[in-house]
Amino acid sequence: MPLLQVRSFPQDLYERLGHRAKVDRRSISQEVIVLLAEALAPNRASEAARQAALAQTRASAERLGGRDLPDPAELIRQDRDR
């Protein structure tokens, strides 16, 4: 298992981490692992928002039907040329 060493860790942060570990009945190492896992986990709220935006985009495209839509690259070019 990899070993992680953090140099110059701020004293006040270490104390808060120790307090939180004690409250959660974990070692400081265990608490760091739990906190990092939570912080690095995919954000479910943002995933739900992304899925909702995709669904809305699909619904808008269906409402437009088979109409000819402008080429997005051309629209970007026109905007840059302004």
C-alpha positions in Angstrom: 0.0 0.0 0.0 1.4 3.5 -0.9 2.6 5.7 1.8 1.7 9.4 1.8 3.8 12.0 3.7 2.8 15.6 3.9 5.4 18.1 4.9 4.8 21.5 6.6 1.3 20.5 7.6 -0.3 23.5 9.4 -0.6 22.9 13.2 -4.1 24.3 13.5 -5.3 22.0 10.7 -3.6 19.0 12.3 -5.4 19.8 15.6 -8.8 20.1 13.9 -8.1 16.9 12.0 -7.2 15.1 15.3 -10.3 16.4 17.0 -12.5 15.2 14.1 -10.8 11.8 14.1 -11.4 11.5 17.8 -15.1 12.4 17.4 -15.4 9.9 14.6 -13.5 7.3 16.7 -10.8 6.9 14.0 -7.1 7.3 13.8 -5.8 10.4 12.1 -4.7 8.3 9.2 -8.1 6.7 8.9 -9.8 10.1 9.1 -7.6 11.5 6.3 -8.4 8.6 4.0 -12.2 9.0 4.7 -12.0 12.8 4.1 -10.0 12.4 0.9 -12.3 9.7 -0.4 -15.3 11.9 0.2 -13.6 15.0 -1.4 -12.5 13.1 -4.5 -15.8 11.1 -5.0 -17.8 12.1 -8.1 -20.3 14.8 -7.1 -23.7 13.3 -7.4 -25.5 16.7 -7.4 -23.5 17.9 -10.3 -24.0 14.6 -12.2 -27.8 14.9 -11.7 -27.6 18.5 -13.0 -25.6 17.4 -16.0 -28.1 14.6 -16.7 -31.0 17.1 -16.4 -29.3 19.5 -18.8 -28.7 16.7 -21.3 -32.4 15.7 -21.1 -33.5 19.3 -21.6 -31.2 19.6 -24.7 -32.6 16.3 -26.1 -36.1 17.5 -25.6 -35.3 20.9 -27.3 -33.8 19.0 -30.3 -36.9 16.8 -30.6 -39.1 19.9 -30.5 -37.1 21.4 -33.4 -37.7 18.3 -35.4 -35.9 18.0 -38.7 -35.3 21.7 -39.2 -32.0 22.7 -40.7 -29.9 24.0 -37.9 -26.8 26.2 -38.4 -23.4 24.6 -38.2 -22.0 25.3 -34.7 -18.5 25.7 -36.1 -19.7 28.4 -38.5 -21.6 30.2 -35.7 -18.4 30.3 -33.7 -16.4 31.6 -36.6 -18.9 34.3 -37.2 -18.8 35.3 -33.5 -15.0 35.5 -33.6 -15.0 37.6 -36.7 -17.3 40.3 -35.1 
